[in-house]
Amino acid sequence: MIELYLTQNNVPNSPTFGKYYPRVSYKETLNIHDMAVHMAEHNTPFSEGTIEGILRDFVKCTREQTLMGNTVKVDNLAIFKVSCIGNGCTKLYDADADKTISASIGVMKKTDKTGPAVESLKLLAQATGDYTREELNKDGRLSWTDKAADQIAAAKGGSTNAPSGGLTPNGLTPDPSPTGEGNGNGGGNNGGGDDIPNEN
């Protein structure tokens, strides 16, 4: 069950000012060891140690392959790949500085017309197979956190008393994002970068 809490956009002059947005309330973060323990409890013939070793090797190899320019598809989960954020050079060759655009990572000065093509690299994960957005929408089950349920009940009862903790008069966590995507636990899922077509 995925629990949701609520935020309200309080950015003045925003087209979404005053609107309420749900955020996922994450319960805990499971690391490789935690996942190995969990998997070993599913009547598998493999021990926790064996599973953990395989998972660690998989992570190492996924990093290696993506840094070689390959994509790694984990069936029914995600496709992993490295993408880049570009600097936006205005010229391929600047005759005045005798400089060409370069396949490298770096920061350009505001006065530069060309230089390193890439500002930074980033890892992308695209849902695939049984984990696409459509499948998640079918399988996901949602509920409110106790706090959000209380806030909704208070709003229904006409209460204007906000709980403590820097909340809005409606008892909701302020959201500084003009798009309502927020930067808290359940921030927006727009990762940017280029998309990989869904593969089934």
Secondary structure, 3 states (H helix, E strand, C coil): CEEEEEEEECCCCCCCCCCEEEEECCCCCCCHHHHHHHHHCCCCCCCHHHHHHHHHHHHHHHHHHHHCCCCEEECCCEEEEEEEEECCCCCCEECCCCEECEEEECCCCCCCCCCEEEEEEEEEEEECHHHCHHHHHHHCCEEECHHHHHHHHHHHCCCCCCCCCCCCCCCCEEECCCCCCCCCCCCCCCCCCCCCCCCC
